[in-house]
Amino acid sequence: MRARSLLEAGMKPAEVAGIVGFADQAHLTRWFRRVTGATPAAYRNSVQDGGR
């Protein structure tokens, strides 16, 4: 949930990974995709584009 809120705020996935405690962006991406079905970048872009 914390990673999602940071991505929604416009932070880059690499920054989010460090803040929420993942070893690197790839580690965040694997877990984020498993939980949400989307990569962190795709999620951030969809939120910023208004879900289009």
C-alpha positions as CSV (number, residue, x, y, z in Angstrom):
1,M,0.0,0.0,0.0
2,R,2.8,2.4,0.8
3,A,4.5,1.7,-2.6
4,R,1.2,2.4,-4.4
5,S,0.7,5.7,-2.6
6,L,4.2,6.9,-3.4
7,L,3.8,5.9,-7.0
8,E,0.5,7.7,-7.1
9,A,2.3,10.8,-5.8
10,G,4.6,10.6,-8.9
11,M,7.7,9.1,-7.4
12,K,10.0,7.0,-9.6
13,P,9.9,3.2,-9.0
14,A,13.6,3.1,-8.1
15,E,13.0,5.8,-5.4
16,V,10.0,3.9,-4.1
17,A,11.9,0.6,-3.9
18,G,14.5,2.1,-1.5
19,I,11.9,3.9,0.7
20,V,9.7,0.9,1.2
21,G,12.6,-1.5,1.9
22,F,13.2,-3.5,-1.2
23,A,16.8,-4.3,-2.3
24,D,16.4,-2.7,-5.7
25,Q,13.8,-1.7,-8.3
26,A,13.7,-5.2,-9.8
27,H,12.8,-6.7,-6.4
28,L,10.0,-4.2,-6.0
29,T,8.8,-4.9,-9.6
30,R,8.6,-8.6,-9.0
31,W,6.5,-8.2,-5.9
32,F,4.4,-5.3,-7.1
33,R,3.5,-7.2,-10.3
34,R,2.6,-10.3,-8.2
35,V,0.3,-8.3,-6.0
36,T,-1.3,-5.8,-8.5
37,G,-0.8,-7.4,-11.8
38,A,1.1,-4.4,-13.2
39,T,4.6,-3.1,-13.0
40,P,5.3,-0.1,-10.7
41,A,5.9,2.1,-13.8
42,A,2.8,1.0,-15.6
43,Y,0.8,1.6,-12.4
44,R,2.2,5.1,-11.9
45,N,1.6,5.9,-15.6
46,S,-2.0,4.7,-15.4
47,V,-2.7,6.8,-12.3
48,Q,-1.1,9.9,-13.8
49,D,-3.0,9.5,-17.0
50,G,-6.2,9.2,-15.1
51,G,-6.6,5.5,-15.7
52,R,-6.7,5.7,-19.5
